[in-house]
Amino acid sequence: MASIFSRIIAGEIPCYKVAEDDKFFAFLDIAPLAKCHTLVVPKREVDYFYDLDDAELADMIVFAKNIAKKIQATTQCKKVATVVLGLEVAHAHIHLIPMNTEKDVDFSREKLSFTPEEFIKIAESLQ
């Protein structure tokens, strides 16, 4: 069975897409820690981040870097945290989270909620 991320990439589940190329897909986290919290995933379904081959891993970081620069410009944050974690979805992914303090990347914090219209505006601001 395909992961939820593979189903998002295939268009079976809607998302707020930020970027896409032939290998990677980026979309807004629907339970974000901050405005512009984005997930970057390889289109090839791989469970563990470090099971990606070296070239794919390098390309994924460059793809994420371009999005992180847009996040930083849009939010005026100090840095964009790059976080690899998560056991819930068996599909490698990177969280890109705007941050001004390390507390901004505390996953135990209450998540933000946005209306669909707000999510659309946020995604468009990163494209």
C-alpha positions, 0 to 999 in steps of 0.5 A: 500500500502506498504511503500517504505522501505517495498518494499526495504526490499522485494527486489522490489526496489534496495538498497545498503544493509548494514545489515539484520537479521530476524527483521531489515534491514539497507541500505545506504541513497541514499541522504546522508549527509555524506559517510556511512549515513545509514538507519535502519528500522524494517522489520515489517511496523510500521509508528511511531518509538515509536509505536514499542513494547519495545522489538522490540525498544530495539532490533532495537537500539542494531542492529543499535549500531553494524552498528554505530560501523562499521561506526565509524571505517570506517569513523574515525568520532568522533561520529555517530549521531542517528536521528529519524525524517521524515514524508515523509516515513510512516515506522519507521527508524533511521538515522545513520550519521557519525559526527565530528560537530553538523553541520554534521547532518543538514538535510537542507544541500546539500546532497552528491551524489555517483556513484553506484560503490561508493555506493557499495564500501561504503556498502561493507565497513560496512558489 
